[in-house]
């Protein structure tokens, strides 16, 4: 069953509340971002899959051959599998909105999911994504709201690539916000604050639309 494609941790939320998928960074696991998701969206049901690729013992969501050099065939295959996993859980919970939160490698697999299946997520927070290729987005992101957070001195994710990703999402119709800090690849409190404000605004807008 697609719902069991990945080992995952879950946290029950308020009935009818948002469904939040969280994707950990390299070396993390399925428990890494669950507390953050619970902090950001207290009413959410949280699903946190565990990366099934090991890089010298560090868990990831897809293979790479070097820093910023991705195995594109493997990325495509694992994106397809993760898409089926997300869709199965979304159908099971019948919840809206569906939100993605990813950090580093987790932000990369989340971005890849958005490229391939724009309809999966209503909103996403991508923390320090690195997309070293020109995205091909299979559809419109006209209903999507995205937040990208990044460090201006990030040696792994250079700012020009972050800006290029934001422009690619905007060109596909998404509403995109960028939140920068002056550090590197580390996750800083200012990013959490930006994510909290972004998700609070999303919840407010949905309440007004209801």
N, C-alpha and C positions, 0 to 999 in steps of 0.2 A: 504494500500500500504506500502511496506517495507520502502519507502523513508520517510514516516511519522511515523515510529515506535517510534521516539524520538523527543521531542521538541529540536530545534537546532537553533544556530545562524550561519549566513553565511556571507562571505565577497567575493565579486566578484574579480577575478584576471584577468590577461592578457589572451586573448583567446589562447587556446593551451598550457597554462602554467600548472605547476604541480597542483595536487589536494592534499590538506593537511587536514587531520583529526586531531583535537586536543581533548584531553580527560583530563578534569580537575581533581584536587585532591579532597579528602573528604572535604566537606564544601564549595567547589567552585561551580561554575555554568557554563553555556554555554558561558559566556563572559570572563571567567578568562584568558584563554590562546590565545584568538584571536589576541590581540595586539602583543604577542610574535611571533606567527606564521607569522603575517604580517611583523614583523621586520626581521625574519629569512629568509623568502621566499617572497619578495615583490611582485613577479609576480603570486603568488599562489591564486587559489580559495580555501577558507578556509571553512570547515564544522566543527562545534563544537557542538556535542550532549550534552544534559543535562542528568546527571545521574538520573535514575528514582527510586532509592532506598533512603529512608529517614532513617537516623540513628540519632534519637533524634533531627531531624530537619536539619541535615547535609546531603547534597546530596552525593550519591555514585553510583557506577555502578553495584555493587552486594552486597549481604548480607555477614555479618561475625558474628561470635558468640563471638569474643574477638580479641584483638590485634594479628594479624598474624594467626588467626584461621578462615578459610573461610568456608562458606556454599558451599561445592563443587557442590552439585546438582543445587543450585541457580546460581553459577558461570557458569556452563555448559549451563544452559538455557539462561542466559543473554548474554553469549558469542555468542550463536547461533543467537539470535535476533540482536545483534550488527553487526554480520557478514552480515546479510541480509540488514541491514541499509547501511553499508559501500558499499557493492556490488551494491546496487541500485543507490547510488549517483555516484559511479565510472562509472557505465554504462551510466547514464544520462549525465555526463560531458565528457565521452570518453577522459579522460586526462591521460597523463603519464609524469613523474612518479606519483604514488600514495604514499604519505608519511604519516606516523603516528607520532604524538608527544604527549606524555602523561607524566603527573607528578603524582607520588605517586599512589593513587587508579586508576587514569587514565592510568598510566604506567602499572598497573597490568591487567586492562582489555585489553589494547593494546597487552601486552605479551600473554595473553590468546587467543586473536584473531590470533596472529602469530602462536601459537601452533596448533590451529585447522584448520586454512586456510592460509597456508604459501604463497599462491599465491595472497592474497589480497593486500599486501604492497610490494613496491619495496625497501623501506627504512623506518627506524623508529628511533626515538630518545626516549629512555625510561629513564626518570629522576626519580631516587630513586624507582625503582620497588622492590617489595617484593613478591617473589614466594617461599612460604614455603613448597613446594612439588616438587617431581621430574617431570619435564615436559615430557609429551608425545607429540612429534611433529609429526603431521599427514602429512608427506611428506618431501620434500627436501627444504632447504633454500638456495640452491646454487646460486640464483640470488639476494639474499637479502643483504643489507648493513645496519648494526645496530650500533647505538651508545648508550652506557649505561653510565649514569652519576650517581655519588654516593658520599656520605660523609663517610670518614674513621671512624668517631665517631657517625654514625647514630644509635640511639638507637632503631629505628623502623626497619631498614633494615641492619642487620649485614653484614659487608663486605664478610664473607665466603659465604653467600647466593647470594650476587651479583656476586661473582666470579663463583659460581656454575651455575648460569643462563647463564653467558657468555660462559662457557664451553659447556653447553647444546646446545646453539645456534650454536657454532662453530662445534660441532659434527654433526649437521644437515646440515652443509655446508655453513653457513652464514659467511660473513666477519664482524667481530665484533671489535669495538673499545671501550675502557674503559677510562673514564675521572673522576678522583677523586679530591675531595677537602678535606681539613682537618677538616671540620665541621660536622654538623649533618644532619638532614632531610630537612633543608632549601635549597631553590634554590638560588644559588650564581651566581654572574656575570661570574665567570670563566666557569660555565656550559653553560651559554648562548653563551660565546665565543667559547667553544668547539663545540656546536651545529651549530653555524654559520659556522665554519671552515669545519665541516663535511658535511653540506648541500651544501656549496660552492664547495667542492671537488666533490660531487655527480653531481652537475650541470655541472661542467667542464668535467667530464668523459663522461657524456651523450652527450655533445656538440662534443667531440672528436669522439664518436662512430657514430654520425649522418652523 
